[in-house]
Amino acid sequence: MRISAKGRYALAALTYMAQRYKNGEYLAILTIAEELGISKIYLEQVFSLLKKADLVFSAKGAQGGYQLARRPEQITVLDILSAVDVSLFEQAQDTVPEKAPEIEKALRLSAFDVLDQKLRETLGGITLADLVREAERHKKGEALMFYI
């Protein structure tokens, strides 16, 4: 499976925001871009899609920026990728519908549709809160390493 740069950047940016969710502050795109090493211009495009999907909202002004529209436990990886990486969820094209319709039907029902369903189930079962916990687990693991 190949997730686009937009999808990967959206996941990283929203995980970063979820780590700071309890602070209640708005985060500027520039701050997120600098902290994560992502192009500000590219991240603006990503946030436009995330805002359109009601995953983030924005405030203008000196203290403005973006906030998550819902708690991290309520936003799934599926929500995020569906907003920015639509090609990931497009239905597979027909393969041999005219010459071998029975094979086409078998491929669709036994492989493609099953894969689509499992992908949605799996990504729908992972929340931003899960990603934050995993990031924190790895962060703590690095901090506790001792070398003699």
Residue, then its C-alpha position, 0 to 999 in steps of 0.5 A: m500500500r502506498i500512502s501519498a505525501k499528503g496522507r503521511y504529512a496529514l497523519a504526522a501533523l495531526t499526531y503532533m497536534a494531538q500530542r498538544y491537544k490538552n493545552g487547548e492552544y491553537l497551533a500555527i502551520l509554520t510551527i508545525a512545519e518547522e517542528l516536523g520538517i515539512s514544507k509550510i506551503y505543502l502543509e497549507q494545502v494539506f490543512s485546507l483539505l483537513k479543514k474541509a473535512d471538519l477534522v480541524f478548525s482555524a482561528k485568525g489573529a495573533q493567537g490564531g492557528y489550527q486546533l483539532a475539531r474533535r478529541p484525538e480519541q474520536i479522529t481515526v486514521l481512516d478519517i484523515l486519509s479519506a480527507v487527503d488521500v482519496s485515491l487510496f480508497e478508489q475502487a479497483q478498475d475492472t480487469v477482464p470484464e468482457k472476456a472473462p466476467e466470471i474471473e472479474k466477479a471472483l476478483r472483485l468479490s473475493a479479493f478487491d472488495v475484501l481488501d477494501q473492507k479490511l483496509r477501512e476496518t483497520l484504519g478506522g480502528i486506529t485513532l490519533a490517541d493511539l498514534v500519540r500513545e505509540a509516539e510517547r512509548h518510543k520517545k520514552g524508550e529512547a530517553l531510558m537507554f543507557y550505554i556503558 
